[in-house]
Amino acid sequence: MSGAGALRPGTLVRLAFAATRTDTLRVVLTALSTLLGTLALLAALTVAAVPTPHDPAAGAWAVNGRYTSQLLSEPGLRPGVCLALALLTLPVLALAGQCARVGAPARDRRLAALRLAGATPRQTVAVIAAETGAAALLGALAGHAAYFLLRAALHRPDADGRLPLPTDVLPHPAALAAVLLGVPLLSAAAAVLPARHLVTDPLGTVRRARAHAPRPWPAVLLAASVAAFTAVSVLSHAAPDAEDAVLPQGGLLLLLLLAGGVCGVLGIVLGTAWLSHTTGRLLHRFARRAPALLAARRLTADPWHGSRTLAAFLACVLTGAGAAAVRAYFQAVWDAEAAVREYVHKGSGGRTAGAAPDPFYLDAMTLVDAAVITALVIAAGGLLVTLAEAVTARRRAHAALTAGGVPRGVLVRAALWQTLAPALPALVLSLVFGTVLGRLVMGTRAVSGSYEEQVCTAPDGCPGDELTRANSQVFTVPEIVRTAHVPWAELALYGGGALALLLAAAGAALLLLRPATRVEELRAG
C-alpha cells in the first residue's frame, strides 16, 4: 500500500466498507440524511420544471391552471418555492456532515493502522472520502426511489383534473443525474474538508494544525448583509408609483437579497466561534464553580466547536425570525385592507362591502413557517449527533476525571455550560438580526385606500352593474396606514422552541455520559 499514488478502486472500496458497528451507524445516518436532502432537491427541481404557458394576445406569461395552489400556478411565485426547498437542504446537508463525524476516534485509530501498513496521508483521506461518498450514494439512490414512489402515490387530480402537487412533471434527466452524483460528491467533500489539516502517524497519534484565536471579522459580513438589505429596501421603494422603473431592477434586487442572506447567515455562523471564545474567557474570569470553569477551558481551547455544532441551527433561527417579520408586514397589509373594506361599507350605507382582503400571502407564510420548523427539527438532529459524538470522543478524559473523584453531575453541568453559554447569545443575535433584515426588506408601513369609490344609490339597484351619474354617487376613500409591529409572540415561539430543541438534544446526548465515565474506558484505545 506504500507509495504516493492513489489506491486501487477495489482496495479503496474494501477499506471503505471494512467497518465496526459504530462505522455502520455512521453509514446509516449519513445515508438517511442524504436521502432527505435528495428529496428536497428533487422537489425544488420539480417545481422549477412546471411549464409556464405564454399568452400571445397579452404578450406575457400566463398562469398555469393545472394546479390548485397559487404557489404552483403563478409564474412569479414558483422561484420563491424553489428557493425555499433548496434552502431546506442546508440543514440536511449539515446533518450529513455531522453524521460523517460519528465514531471519529475509532476511525482515527483505523486510519493509524492503515498508515502503519504503509498508506500515505493522502490515501487515508481518500478512504474517508470513499466511505462517506458511498454512504451518500446509497442515500441518493434511496432518495430517488422514494421520490418516484411518492410521485405516484400523491398524484390525485380533482374533479376538474387539477393537481395539488406537480406530480405530472419531471425534472430534466440531466438534473436528476446531477443530484444523484452531486449529493455524494458534496458529502464526500464535506467529510474531507475537516481532515485537510489532519495527519495520522503510524503510532496512532492525531496531530492538527494549531490555529489562532478567532477574531470578530464576521461582523463585517453582518454589516454587509445589513447594507445589502438596506439597498433592497431603497430600490424597492424608490419609485412606488412607477412600476416600470422598478421592474428592470429585479435581477439586481434578487442578487442583493441572495448576497445579503448569505452574508447574514455566514456572519452569524462564523461569528459563533468568536462568541464562544469570548464567552469562555468571561466564564474563566468570573466563574467560581468547577462546571463553569471546566466549560470555560473547553470553549477557549476549541471555540470552533460552537460553530460546527450550531451552524445549521442558527441559520434556521435567523430565517424563522425574518419570516416572522415578513408575516407581520403581511398582517399589517391585511389589517389596512380590512379597514378600507369597513370604511367603504359604512360610507356607502351598507350598499357595498368593498373588496375582501386576499389571504394568499398569509397562507403562504404558514407554509414558510412549516418549512422553517422542519428545518429546525432536522438541525436539532444534527446537533444531537454532534453533542453525542463530543461526549463519546471525551470518554477517556471523563473516565479519568471520574476516577479522580469528580462527580458525574459536575461533568453534566459542564457540558450544559459549554453548550448553552455560546448558544444563548447566538440565538438572541439570530432572532434580532433576522427580524431587522425582514423589516428592512418589507418595511413597516402598510398603505391601502386613497381612491374614489362609486356606489349605486338607486332604490332598485343598478341593473347590469351599470353605474351612471344619476343612479350613483362617488365618495373618496382616504389613505389608511397600518404599522407592522415587531412580532414578539412569533419571536418568543421561535426562540423558546429553538431553546427547547437545544436542551432536548443536549439532554439526549448527555445520556451517553454515564457509560462514558466508567473506569474501564481508561483501557479503551
Secondary structure, 3 states (H helix, E strand, C coil): CCCCCCCCHHHHHHHHHCCCHHHHHHHHHHHHHHHHHHHHHHHHHHHHCCCCCEECCCCEECCCCCECCHHHHCCCCHHHHHHHHHHHHHHHHHHHHHHCCCCHHHHHHHHHHHHHCCCCHHHHHHHHHHHHHHHHHHHHHHHHHHHHHHHHHCCCCCCCCCECCCCCCCCCHHHHHHHHHHHHHHHHHHHHHHHCCEEECCCCCEEECCCCCCCCCHHHHHHHHHHHHHHHHHHHCCCCCCHHHHHHHHHHHHHHHHHHHHHHHHHHHHHHHHHHHHHHHHHHHHCCCHHHHHHHHHHHHCCHHHHHHHHHHHHHHHHHHHHHHHHHHHHHHHHHHHHHHHHHHHHCCCCCCCCCCCCHHHHHHHHHHHHHHHHHHHHHHHHHHHHHHHHHHCHHHHHHHHHCCCCHHHHHHHHHHHHHHHHHHHHHHHHHHHHHHHHHHHCCEEEEEEEEEEEECCCCCCHHHCCCCCCEEEEEEEEEEEECCCCHHHHHHHHHHHHHHHHHHHHHHHCCHHHHCCHHHHHCC
